[in-house]
Amino acid sequence: MTDARQNDERWMRRALALARRGVGLTRPNPPVGAVIVAGGRNVGEGYHRIAGGPHAEVIALLQAGKQARGATLYVTLEPCSTWGRTPPCTDAVLAAGVRRVVVAVRDPNPKHAGRGLRLLRRRGVQVATGCCAAAGQALLAPFSQMMRTGRPFVTLKLGMTLDGRIADRTGAARWITSPAARARVQALRRQADAILVGGATIRADNPRLRPRPAGGRCPWRVVVTARGALPPRCRVLRDAYAGCTIVATTSAGARRLARVPTAAHLWTLPERGGKINLRALLQKLGAGGCLHVLCEGGGQLAAELLRAQLVDELQLFIAPKLLGGDAPPAIGGGWPLAAAPTFEFQSVERIGPDLLLHAKPRTTNY
């Protein structure tokens, strides 16, 4: 690896680290980080903090001031070239006199892909793409998914024993995994735009479904219940954040829930065989600006998402415990072996006494 490439990767890694600070805060925009380097020094940096606020490049340019002239800009996503809620970043880059722009990932929006890069090149700016591309694409996976399909990126998170159980035979589930694993789950919640569970999870655990600490995040809490059978005093309907709750139900479920005083939003969705159309739910969440949905179960909802081929990644927290017997499984339903959804492991990480398995669907047969 050449010194120049090592230098580019060094500064792009800094831009990526900045971008990650904005994950969970920018919907419907992607998280973006930027660094301006002049004379081998970081003279300005920033990240996109909130939709409608200044973009990462603009924050970095303002910090750099006159030092941006002749400098290199490192940015995790191709600079925007059209007016939206803010002016085009390409205008700011050109006005500042930046000499070179290094980009991790081209804009996945087909309406804009490559447009900003071509504009900069035509105006004499040196442009390089693909620096730390894999990390940039991973950061942008939810946004890219939205551009391709119109629905959010879905992470299925499950905490289970070695034999795949999520509770004992009495229904007790606290706590299967360790405090370290639960802290990681809170980090996952802070990255998500919506946290999705089934009605059975609400009835069994009465969870808050809020990240702790929130870190400025307020993800939607989405409950799927075809019958609308939720305890009237459950937290997601009655707490101070009830306005951030969506209950996805059928017309019969909506009539039942209409009698419950709550600030939660009731969405009546298409059903088939008494089950909510999950694809329609995700499309509606996407239309509302959600880029990333974290599903925390339970087992039946997990099975329905898998059956509909709507899971984009698995995050499986496995505790070194065995329950056996009639304890409920992590995933309901069942498949013949030849038709089983198949995944590829991406990583295995030890978290306290537990393991975290990260896997993605095999594109060849899923």
C-alpha positions as CSV (number, residue, x, y, z in Angstrom):
1,M,0.0,0.0,0.0
2,T,1.4,3.4,-1.0
3,D,1.9,6.2,1.5
4,A,-0.7,8.3,-0.3
5,R,-3.4,5.5,0.0
6,Q,-2.5,4.9,3.7
7,N,-2.9,8.7,4.3
8,D,-6.3,8.7,2.5
9,E,-7.5,5.7,4.5
10,R,-6.4,7.3,7.8
11,W,-8.5,10.4,7.2
12,M,-11.4,8.5,5.8
13,R,-11.5,6.4,8.9
14,R,-11.8,9.6,10.9
15,A,-14.7,10.7,8.7
16,L,-16.4,7.4,9.2
17,A,-16.0,7.6,13.0
18,L,-17.6,11.0,12.9
19,A,-20.5,9.8,10.7
20,R,-21.3,7.0,13.2
21,R,-22.1,9.7,15.8
22,G,-25.1,10.7,13.8
23,V,-26.5,7.2,13.3
24,G,-30.1,7.1,14.6
25,L,-30.4,10.9,14.5
26,T,-30.6,11.8,10.8
27,R,-33.7,10.0,9.4
28,P,-34.7,10.1,6.6
29,N,-31.1,11.3,5.6
30,P,-28.1,9.0,5.9
31,P,-25.3,9.6,8.4
32,V,-22.3,11.4,6.9
33,G,-19.0,12.5,8.2
34,A,-16.4,14.8,6.7
35,V,-12.8,15.9,7.4
36,I,-10.7,18.6,5.7
37,V,-7.0,18.2,5.7
38,A,-4.4,20.9,4.8
39,G,-0.7,20.4,5.1
40,G,-1.2,17.0,6.7
41,R,-3.4,18.5,9.5
42,N,-7.1,18.2,10.3
43,V,-8.3,21.7,9.9
44,G,-12.0,21.1,10.0
45,E,-14.4,18.2,10.6
46,G,-18.1,17.5,11.1
47,Y,-21.0,15.1,10.8
48,H,-24.7,15.4,9.9
49,R,-26.5,15.7,13.2
50,I,-30.2,16.1,12.2
51,A,-32.3,16.2,9.0
52,G,-32.7,19.8,7.9
53,G,-29.5,20.8,9.7
54,P,-26.2,21.6,7.9
55,H,-24.5,18.7,6.2
56,A,-21.2,17.2,7.3
57,E,-19.2,19.0,4.5
58,V,-20.7,22.4,5.4
59,I,-19.8,22.0,9.1
60,A,-16.3,21.0,8.2
61,L,-15.8,23.8,5.8
62,L,-17.1,26.4,8.3
63,Q,-14.6,25.1,10.8
64,A,-11.7,25.1,8.3
65,G,-12.5,28.6,7.1
66,K,-9.8,30.0,4.7
67,Q,-7.6,26.9,5.3
68,A,-10.0,24.9,3.1
69,R,-8.6,26.6,0.0
70,G,-6.3,24.1,-1.7
71,A,-7.1,21.4,0.9
72,T,-8.5,17.9,0.6
73,L,-12.0,17.0,1.7
74,Y,-12.7,13.4,2.9
75,V,-16.4,12.6,3.0
76,T,-18.2,9.3,3.6
77,L,-20.8,9.9,0.9
78,E,-20.8,11.8,-2.4
79,P,-21.6,15.5,-1.8
80,C,-25.1,16.4,-2.7
81,S,-25.6,18.5,-5.8
82,T,-29.3,19.5,-5.6
83,W,-31.4,21.8,-3.4
84,G,-33.3,20.0,-0.6
85,R,-33.9,21.4,2.9
86,T,-30.3,22.8,2.6
87,P,-28.3,24.2,-0.4
88,P,-26.1,21.8,-2.4
89,C,-22.9,20.8,-0.7
90,T,-21.1,20.9,-4.1
91,D,-21.6,24.7,-4.2
92,A,-20.0,25.1,-0.8
93,V,-17.1,22.8,-1.7
94,L,-16.4,24.9,-4.9
95,A,-16.8,28.2,-3.1
96,A,-14.3,27.2,-0.5
97,G,-11.7,26.4,-3.1
98,V,-11.2,22.7,-2.1
99,R,-8.6,21.2,-4.4
100,R,-9.3,17.5,-3.9
101,V,-12.3,15.4,-2.8
102,V,-12.0,11.8,-1.5
103,V,-15.3,9.9,-1.3
104,A,-16.0,6.5,0.3
105,V,-19.3,5.8,-1.4
106,R,-21.3,7.2,-4.4
107,D,-24.8,8.4,-3.6
108,P,-27.0,5.3,-3.9
109,N,-30.0,7.4,-4.9
110,P,-30.3,6.7,-8.6
111,K,-31.5,10.3,-9.2
112,H,-28.2,11.7,-7.8
113,A,-25.6,8.9,-8.2
114,G,-22.4,10.4,-9.7
115,R,-24.0,13.8,-10.4
116,G,-22.1,15.6,-7.6
117,L,-18.8,13.9,-8.6
118,R,-19.2,14.9,-12.3
119,L,-20.0,18.5,-11.4
120,L,-16.8,18.7,-9.2
121,R,-14.6,17.2,-11.9
122,R,-16.0,19.6,-14.5
123,R,-15.0,22.5,-12.3
124,G,-11.4,21.2,-11.9
125,V,-11.6,19.5,-8.5
126,Q,-9.7,16.2,-8.3
127,V,-12.0,13.4,-7.2
128,A,-11.2,10.0,-5.9
129,T,-13.8,7.4,-4.9
130,G,-13.9,4.0,-3.1
131,C,-11.6,4.9,-0.2
132,C,-12.7,2.6,2.7
133,A,-15.7,1.6,0.5
134,A,-16.7,-1.5,2.5
135,A,-17.0,0.4,5.8
136,G,-18.8,3.2,3.9
137,Q,-21.3,0.8,2.4
138,A,-21.9,-0.8,5.8
139,L,-22.7,2.6,7.3
140,L,-25.1,3.4,4.5
141,A,-26.8,0.0,4.2
142,P,-30.1,1.2,5.6
143,F,-30.2,4.3,3.2
144,S,-29.1,2.1,0.3
145,Q,-31.9,-0.4,1.1
146,M,-34.4,2.4,1.1
147,M,-33.2,3.6,-2.3
148,R,-33.4,0.1,-3.8
149,T,-36.7,-1.2,-2.3
150,G,-38.6,1.6,-0.6
151,R,-38.5,-0.2,2.7
152,P,-36.3,0.0,5.8
153,F,-33.3,-2.2,6.5
154,V,-34.4,-4.9,9.0
155,T,-32.2,-6.2,11.8
156,L,-33.6,-9.2,13.7
157,K,-32.1,-9.3,17.2
158,L,-32.7,-12.3,19.4
159,G,-31.3,-13.2,22.8
160,M,-31.3,-16.9,23.4
161,T,-29.8,-19.9,25.2
162,L,-27.4,-22.4,23.6
163,D,-30.4,-24.5,22.7
164,G,-32.3,-21.6,21.1
165,R,-34.7,-20.7,23.9
166,I,-35.9,-17.2,24.7
167,A,-37.6,-18.0,28.0
168,D,-38.0,-20.9,30.4
169,R,-41.1,-23.1,30.5
170,T,-42.9,-20.7,32.9
171,G,-42.3,-17.8,30.5
172,A,-39.5,-16.2,32.6
173,A,-37.0,-14.4,30.3
174,R,-35.1,-12.0,32.6
175,W,-32.3,-12.3,32.2
176,I,-31.1,-14.8,29.7
177,T,-28.1,-12.7,28.5
178,S,-25.6,-10.8,30.5
179,P,-25.5,-7.1,31.4
180,A,-22.7,-6.6,28.7
181,A,-25.0,-8.1,26.1
182,R,-27.9,-6.0,27.2
183,A,-25.7,-2.9,26.9
184,R,-24.9,-3.8,23.3
185,V,-28.7,-4.1,22.6
186,Q,-29.1,-0.5,23.9
187,A,-26.5,0.6,21.4
188,L,-28.5,-1.2,18.6
189,R,-31.6,0.6,19.7
190,R,-29.8,3.9,19.4
191,Q,-28.9,3.1,15.8
192,A,-32.5,2.3,14.8
193,D,-35.3,4.5,13.6
194,A,-37.9,2.0,14.8
195,I,-38.0,-0.9,17.3
196,L,-40.5,-3.6,16.3
197,V,-42.1,-6.2,18.5
198,G,-45.1,-8.5,18.5
199,G,-48.1,-8.1,20.8
200,A,-47.1,-11.2,22.8
201,T,-43.8,-9.5,23.8
202,I,-45.8,-6.5,25.2
203,R,-48.2,-8.7,27.1
204,A,-45.4,-10.9,28.6
205,D,-42.7,-8.2,29.4
206,N,-44.4,-4.8,29.2
207,P,-41.2,-3.3,27.8
208,R,-40.4,0.4,27.4
209,L,-38.6,-0.2,24.1
210,R,-36.5,3.0,24.6
211,P,-32.7,3.1,24.3
212,R,-31.0,3.7,27.7
213,P,-29.4,6.1,27.7
214,A,-31.3,7.6,24.8
215,G,-28.5,9.9,23.5
216,G,-31.0,12.2,21.9
217,R,-32.6,9.3,20.0
218,C,-36.4,8.7,20.0
219,P,-37.0,5.7,17.7
220,W,-40.6,4.7,16.9
221,R,-41.9,1.8,18.9
222,V,-43.9,-0.4,16.6
223,V,-46.2,-3.1,17.9
224,V,-47.7,-5.7,15.6
225,T,-51.0,-7.1,17.0
226,A,-53.7,-8.4,14.6
227,R,-56.3,-8.7,17.4
228,G,-55.4,-5.4,19.1
229,A,-55.0,-7.4,22.4
230,L,-52.8,-5.0,24.3
231,P,-53.1,-4.3,28.1
232,P,-54.6,-0.8,28.3
233,R,-52.0,0.3,30.8
234,C,-48.9,-1.1,29.0
235,R,-46.0,1.3,28.9
236,V,-45.9,1.9,25.1
237,L,-49.5,3.1,25.2
238,R,-49.4,5.2,28.4
239,D,-45.9,6.6,29.1
240,A,-44.6,10.0,28.2
241,Y,-43.4,8.7,24.8
242,A,-46.8,7.2,23.7
243,G,-46.8,9.6,20.8
244,C,-43.8,7.7,19.4
245,T,-45.7,4.4,19.4
246,I,-47.3,2.9,16.4
247,V,-49.7,-0.1,16.8
248,A,-50.0,-2.0,13.5
249,T,-53.3,-3.9,13.5
250,T,-56.3,-5.0,11.6
251,S,-59.6,-3.2,11.3
252,A,-61.0,-5.4,14.1
253,G,-58.0,-4.7,16.2
254,A,-58.3,-1.0,15.6
255,R,-61.9,-1.0,16.8
256,R,-60.8,-2.7,20.0
257,L,-57.9,-0.3,20.6
258,A,-60.0,2.8,19.8
259,R,-61.5,2.4,23.2
260,V,-58.1,2.8,24.9
261,P,-57.1,6.4,25.7
262,T,-53.6,6.8,24.3
263,A,-51.5,9.1,22.1
264,A,-50.2,6.2,20.1
265,H,-50.8,6.0,16.4
266,L,-53.1,3.2,15.2
267,W,-52.3,1.9,11.7
268,T,-54.9,-0.4,10.1
269,L,-53.0,-2.6,7.6
270,P,-53.9,-5.3,5.1
271,E,-54.2,-8.8,6.6
272,R,-54.2,-12.4,5.3
273,G,-55.2,-15.4,7.3
274,G,-55.5,-13.1,10.4
275,K,-51.9,-11.9,10.1
276,I,-50.6,-8.4,9.4
277,N,-49.0,-7.9,6.0
278,L,-45.5,-7.1,7.2
279,R,-44.2,-5.9,3.9
280,A,-47.0,-3.3,3.8
281,L,-46.1,-2.2,7.3
282,L,-42.4,-1.8,6.3
283,Q,-43.3,0.1,3.2
284,K,-45.4,2.5,5.3
285,L,-42.6,3.0,7.7
286,G,-40.2,3.7,4.9
287,A,-42.6,6.3,3.4
288,G,-42.5,7.9,6.8
289,G,-38.8,8.2,6.8
290,C,-37.6,5.2,8.7
291,L,-34.4,3.7,7.3
292,H,-33.6,1.1,9.9
293,V,-35.9,-1.2,11.9
294,L,-34.7,-3.3,14.8
295,C,-37.0,-6.3,15.5
296,E,-36.7,-7.6,19.0
297,G,-39.2,-10.5,18.6
298,G,-41.0,-12.5,19.8
299,G,-40.6,-15.8,18.1
300,Q,-43.7,-15.7,15.9
301,L,-43.0,-12.2,14.5
302,A,-39.4,-13.3,13.8
303,A,-40.7,-16.3,11.9
304,E,-43.1,-14.2,9.9
305,L,-40.4,-11.8,8.9
306,L,-38.1,-14.6,7.9
307,R,-40.9,-16.3,5.9
308,A,-41.6,-13.1,4.0
309,Q,-37.8,-12.7,3.3
310,L,-37.8,-9.3,5.1
311,V,-34.8,-9.8,7.4
312,D,-31.6,-8.1,6.2
313,E,-29.3,-9.2,9.1
314,L,-29.4,-11.3,12.2
315,Q,-27.8,-10.2,15.5
316,L,-28.0,-13.3,17.8
317,F,-26.9,-13.0,21.4
318,I,-26.3,-16.5,22.8
319,A,-25.9,-17.1,26.5
320,P,-24.0,-20.2,27.7
321,K,-27.2,-21.7,29.2
322,L,-29.5,-24.6,28.5
323,L,-33.2,-24.7,29.2
324,G,-34.6,-27.6,27.1
325,G,-38.0,-29.2,27.7
326,D,-41.0,-27.1,26.8
327,A,-39.2,-23.7,26.9
328,P,-40.3,-21.5,24.0
329,P,-38.0,-21.3,20.9
330,A,-36.4,-18.1,19.7
331,I,-38.2,-18.5,16.3
332,G,-41.7,-20.0,15.9
333,G,-43.1,-21.9,13.0
334,G,-40.8,-24.2,11.2
335,W,-39.4,-25.1,7.8
336,P,-38.5,-28.3,6.0
337,L,-34.7,-28.6,6.0
338,A,-34.5,-28.1,2.2
339,A,-36.5,-24.9,2.5
340,A,-34.8,-23.4,5.6
341,P,-33.7,-19.8,5.4
342,T,-29.9,-19.8,5.1
343,F,-27.5,-17.2,6.4
344,E,-23.8,-16.5,6.1
345,F,-21.9,-15.6,9.3
346,Q,-20.3,-12.2,9.1
347,S,-18.6,-12.1,12.5
348,V,-18.5,-13.8,15.9
349,E,-17.8,-11.6,19.0
350,R,-17.5,-12.4,22.7
351,I,-19.5,-10.0,24.9
352,G,-19.0,-10.8,28.5
353,P,-19.9,-14.5,28.9
354,D,-22.1,-14.4,25.8
355,L,-21.5,-14.6,22.1
356,L,-22.8,-12.2,19.4
357,L,-23.3,-13.8,16.0
358,H,-23.8,-11.5,13.1
359,A,-25.2,-13.1,9.9
360,K,-26.7,-12.0,6.7
361,P,-29.0,-13.9,4.2
362,R,-27.3,-16.0,1.6
363,T,-28.3,-14.3,-1.6
364,T,-28.2,-17.6,-3.5
365,N,-31.2,-19.2,-1.9
366,Y,-32.9,-16.8,0.4
